[in-house]
């Protein structure tokens, strides 16, 4: 709830949004009151995703947001990204997962290094 509370949301509204996101990301209600350090790695990742989507940000930087997620949670995160875009957010992400990238990207910049020609390599030395 912290990002919403820091922006002046009421506790009730912040809690409602947090519960909605945690439910959507398949975090069992029995875990909601526990310290995040007690969660599994996947649960911690999904809590962090919920935190990131808690409020509407004008720009979001995403580093492999669907990595290590099962298909069900991966789909939820893709939906959250598309909802953020529809609300006007600019998303900048690093994706190694082509299908995830294609599900959300309007533009794609391939950052794969170009192979260096043997002549260029020899000359550079």
C-alpha angles and dihedrals in degrees: 000000000000098000091052095043090050088057094053101263117153115255090244093054093044092049092048092051092045092050091048092052095043090050091047091050092050098248104154115240090234088069098050095092096044126097110266090235088071092059125097117255092259092049091050090050091052092047089053090050090051089050091051093052095041094103135021109268121192090220130021125193111205125190110194093323094179098041115126094008124128117242095265096052091039089059092049091053091049089051091049090051092050091047090052090050091049088052089056104265120145109225121203113185146170111223129176089173104087094196092053091047092050091048092061111015124104090178132022130201114194107218095182108133114249114241112261113234113240091240092054091049093050091047093049092056 
